[in-house]
Amino acid sequence: MDFTGESNEKLKAFAENAKDKKKKTILVMQQGGATAMGFWKKNCDAILVSFFGGEQWAPATFNILYGYTNPSGKLPVSMPETDKDQVLTPEQYPGVNNVSVYSEGLQIGYRMYDMQNKTPAYPFGYGLSYTNFQYDASTFKMSNQTISMNVTNTGHLFGKEVV
């Protein structure tokens, strides 16, 4: 969903003003679900998204922004370009009489984008790093419920990777 209200307009005005003045802007989002990202993708130089960061969210964010820690997380949801990309009925969202009906079945998240032939702003599993990694497909193994492969940090900075 998109941000709403007066704070949304102030944030958008700030981002546009910074872009017009050629100032670098980093959007830091702490949220609980998918958010329309089209505007932010076009008007911010970097976006850091965290979900339910807990007590240590602020120092962890500081360490990422200042390069002390490598961001290694991946998105647990697909982020739409606009709210219109998430086709929901009023019964599904925001609900009727304080009741939401989950009638979309499997047509949610990345499956919805595939079924509707749409491209999200950022797909499920998207995430960048301050370093580079190489995946060795020749070492890929599957046994029982375990998947493994060799991943090598080929960059100049320490980092961890989620596969």
C-alpha positions as CSV (number, residue, x, y, z in Angstrom):
1,M,0.0,0.0,0.0
2,D,1.1,3.6,-0.5
3,F,1.9,6.1,2.2
4,T,-1.1,8.4,2.9
5,G,-1.9,11.7,4.3
6,E,0.0,14.9,5.0
7,S,3.2,13.2,6.0
8,N,3.3,11.4,2.6
9,E,3.0,14.7,0.7
10,K,5.8,16.3,2.9
11,L,8.0,13.3,2.2
12,K,7.4,13.4,-1.5
13,A,8.0,17.2,-1.6
14,F,11.3,16.7,0.3
15,A,12.4,13.9,-2.1
16,E,11.5,16.0,-5.2
17,N,13.2,19.1,-3.8
18,A,16.4,17.1,-3.0
19,K,16.4,15.6,-6.5
20,D,15.9,19.1,-8.1
21,K,18.9,20.4,-6.1
22,K,20.9,17.3,-7.1
23,K,21.2,16.2,-3.4
24,K,21.6,12.5,-2.6
25,T,18.6,11.1,-0.8
26,I,18.3,7.8,1.0
27,L,14.8,6.6,2.0
28,V,14.8,4.4,5.1
29,M,11.6,2.5,5.5
30,Q,10.5,0.4,8.5
31,Q,7.3,-1.3,7.7
32,G,5.2,-4.4,7.9
33,G,4.3,-5.2,4.3
34,A,4.5,-4.2,0.6
35,T,4.5,-0.5,-0.2
36,A,4.0,1.2,-3.6
37,M,7.6,2.1,-4.6
38,G,7.3,3.8,-8.0
39,F,7.7,7.4,-6.8
40,W,10.4,6.5,-4.4
41,K,12.3,4.5,-6.9
42,K,12.4,7.5,-9.3
43,N,13.2,10.1,-6.7
44,C,15.6,8.6,-4.2
45,D,19.2,7.5,-4.8
46,A,18.9,4.6,-2.4
47,I,16.2,2.8,-0.5
48,L,16.7,0.7,2.7
49,V,13.7,-1.4,3.7
50,S,13.5,-3.2,7.0
51,F,10.6,-5.2,8.5
52,F,10.0,-5.2,12.2
53,G,13.6,-4.3,13.2
54,G,13.0,-4.6,16.9
55,E,15.1,-2.9,19.6
56,Q,18.3,-2.8,17.7
57,W,16.8,-1.4,14.5
58,A,18.3,2.1,14.9
59,P,22.0,1.0,15.5
60,A,21.7,-1.7,12.7
61,T,20.4,0.9,10.3
62,F,23.1,3.4,11.3
63,N,25.8,0.7,10.7
64,I,24.4,-0.1,7.2
65,L,24.1,3.6,6.2
66,Y,27.6,4.3,7.2
67,G,29.1,1.2,5.7
68,Y,30.1,-0.6,8.9
69,T,27.7,-3.5,8.1
70,N,26.9,-4.9,4.7
71,P,23.1,-5.1,3.9
72,S,22.4,-8.7,3.2
73,G,18.7,-9.1,3.5
74,K,16.3,-9.9,0.7
75,L,12.7,-8.7,0.3
76,P,10.2,-11.1,1.8
77,V,7.4,-9.6,-0.5
78,S,7.2,-8.1,-3.9
79,M,6.9,-4.3,-3.9
80,P,4.4,-2.8,-6.5
81,E,5.1,0.3,-8.6
82,T,1.7,1.8,-7.6
83,D,-1.3,0.8,-5.4
84,K,-3.1,0.1,-8.7
85,D,-0.7,-2.8,-9.3
86,Q,-2.3,-4.7,-6.3
87,V,-5.8,-5.5,-7.5
88,L,-7.9,-5.9,-4.4
89,T,-11.6,-5.7,-3.9
90,P,-13.0,-3.5,-1.1
91,E,-13.9,-6.7,0.8
92,Q,-10.2,-7.8,0.7
93,Y,-8.7,-4.4,1.6
94,P,-9.5,-2.4,3.6
95,G,-12.4,-4.7,4.5
96,V,-16.1,-4.1,5.1
97,N,-17.4,-3.5,8.6
98,N,-13.9,-4.2,10.0
99,V,-13.8,-7.6,8.3
100,S,-11.3,-8.5,5.5
101,V,-12.0,-11.4,3.3
102,Y,-9.0,-13.4,1.9
103,S,-10.5,-14.6,-1.4
104,E,-7.5,-14.2,-3.7
105,G,-6.4,-17.7,-3.2
106,L,-2.9,-18.2,-4.7
107,Q,-3.1,-15.0,-6.7
108,I,-1.0,-13.0,-4.1
109,G,2.6,-11.7,-4.1
110,Y,4.8,-12.8,-6.9
111,R,2.2,-15.2,-8.2
112,M,-0.2,-12.3,-8.7
113,Y,2.4,-10.5,-10.8
114,D,3.0,-13.6,-12.9
115,M,-0.7,-14.3,-13.4
116,Q,-1.4,-10.7,-14.4
117,N,1.8,-10.4,-16.5
118,K,3.0,-7.4,-14.4
119,T,6.4,-6.4,-13.3
120,P,6.8,-5.2,-9.7
121,A,9.0,-2.3,-8.7
122,Y,11.1,-4.8,-6.7
123,P,10.4,-8.5,-6.8
124,F,10.3,-11.0,-4.0
125,G,13.9,-11.8,-3.0
126,Y,15.4,-8.6,-4.3
127,G,18.3,-7.1,-2.4
128,L,21.6,-5.3,-3.0
129,S,24.9,-5.5,-1.3
130,Y,28.1,-3.4,-0.9
131,T,30.1,-6.4,-2.3
132,N,29.7,-9.0,-5.0
133,F,29.1,-12.8,-4.9
134,Q,29.6,-15.6,-7.3
135,Y,27.4,-18.7,-7.2
136,D,28.9,-22.0,-8.2
137,A,26.0,-23.9,-9.9
138,S,28.2,-27.0,-10.3
139,T,28.1,-27.5,-6.5
140,F,24.3,-27.2,-6.3
141,K,22.9,-30.2,-4.2
142,M,19.5,-31.1,-3.0
143,S,18.9,-33.8,-0.4
144,N,15.8,-34.3,1.7
145,Q,14.9,-30.7,2.6
146,T,18.3,-29.2,2.3
147,I,19.7,-27.2,-0.7
148,S,23.3,-26.2,-0.8
149,M,25.8,-24.6,-3.1
150,N,29.1,-22.8,-2.9
151,V,28.9,-19.0,-2.8
152,T,32.1,-16.9,-2.9
153,N,32.5,-13.3,-1.9
154,T,34.3,-11.9,-5.0
155,G,34.2,-8.3,-3.8
156,H,36.5,-6.2,-1.7
157,L,34.2,-5.8,1.3
158,F,33.1,-8.3,3.9
159,G,29.5,-9.4,3.3
160,K,27.0,-12.2,3.8
161,E,24.6,-13.4,1.1
162,V,21.1,-14.9,1.3
163,V,20.5,-17.4,-1.5
